[in-house]
Amino acid sequence: MTSDASSLPGSAPSAAASPLVSAAALAALVAGARPPVLLDVRWQLGGPDQRPAYEAGHLPGAVFVDLDRELAGPVGDGARGRHPLPDPAEFGAVMRRAGVRAGGEVIVYDGGLGWAAARAWWLLRWTGHPAVRVLDGGLPAWTAAGGALTTGLPTPQEGDFRPNPGALPVLDADGAAALARTGLLLDARAGERYRGEVEPIDRVGGHIPGAVSAPTTENLDAGGAFLAADALRDRFTGLGAGADTEVGVYCGSGVSGAQQVLALEAAGFRAALYPGSWSAWSADPARPVATGPTP
């Protein structure tokens, strides 16, 4: 099921309200009278803790947020996937410690690809924060534009943000299965995992029957920035998105899928996220599995 009944197929902010911000625009915001809160969400799937990389150099004033420990809840028995949604109250406490205010802008960045940054963006938007954007191209775009890095650790003033979940649509397993039949369900993983040729992490390879392959790498250009809104719109329209089409996204564990939701938002499409994604779906032996290149 979709847990947000207020969402409408194809409804999303206009291009003027893009969820992305360029390095040049961010530099101007940082130098302004009311600079945004900056969150550094560098993360590597199965890789080392990125806190040392943050301490070695980050955007001035940026606060490090750990995806595995602060943007996800306990895994438990695996039924909710590898990166379950965090408890909203605990997530709110993390955001307040980082200085997030209900009426202040937040800019999130990671080390590239936009997966982790989009996870933070999605959680903040889902819990009701109205002014969150992702640095297009991440830290590499900032340094390429001549942006400075610092090793100083900030001491932000406590924020006042209080989460109110439900502002973005969410799918559970039954809702994802239904949407694959009645709307458009996009699989954000690499094509070989969708086809079931390899599965390095989860119990079984393949995809949700009816889902369409849409790897997140195809949302980016050769330099790691998101494609222009028109190009993203063409991509998703070609995959079946439209003004009257309900769209949903899943990935391995709800992280890279958030990047797909972000790209869809930039293209003008509102999409639901299945947070449990393939890690939750494949953990249930009763769920059907499709393989091969077609839905």
SULMO-V312451 format. One line per field, one symbol per residue. phi: phi as a letter, one per 30 degrees, with the letter a starting at -180 (. if undefined). burial: b if it has 9 or more other C-alpha atoms within 8 Angstrom, else e. A space follows every 50 residues. Layout:
# SULMO-V312451
phi = ???
burial = ???
This chain:
# SULMO-V312451
phi = .cdcdddceidaddedcedcbdddddeddddddbdddcccbdabdicdec eeddddlbdeidcdbdddcccbcddididcjdbdddeeddddddddddjd cdccdbccbbdkiiddddededdddecjdcbbbcddjieedddddiddcb cdcdbddedbdbdbdjdbdbccddddddddccbbcccdddeddedidbad bcdbckbdejdcdaededdcddcjcdededdddddddddkdadccdcbbb bdbicddddddddddddjcdbdccddhdddeddcddddbcbjdce
burial = bbebeebebbbebebeebbbbbbeebbebbeeeebbbbbbbbbeeeeeeb eeebbebbbeebbbbbbeebbbbebeebbbbbbbebebeebbebbbbbbb bbebbbbbbbbbbbbbbbbbbbbbbbbbbebbbbbbbbbbbbbeeebebb beeeeeebbbbebbebbbbbbbbebbbbbbeebbbbbbbbbebbbbbebe ebeebbbbbbbbbbbbeebbbeebbbbebebbbeebbeeebeeebbbbbb bbbbbbbbbbbbbbbbbbbbbbbbbbbbbbbbbeeeeebbbeeee
